[in-house]
């Protein structure tokens, strides 16, 4: 990306109200996700990593997630 400022003659184009609402909703979801991630990192910083016995293997997490995605997928006749 260029570090040069945009030309002053360039006007911003306003979003349609529905598009603006969509962008706000997306920003809210990102903010919530970032807050959850920050909470996990703060917990690790305060309490160290959990023991291996208290963790779920990544393979199990993957399978659960893939099952969830498959359930969301529309069925083709």
Secondary structure, DSSP 8 states (H G I E B T S, - for coil): ---S---TT-------HHHHHHHHHHHHHHHHHHHHHHHHHHHHHHH----GGGS--HHHHHHHHHHHHHHHS----
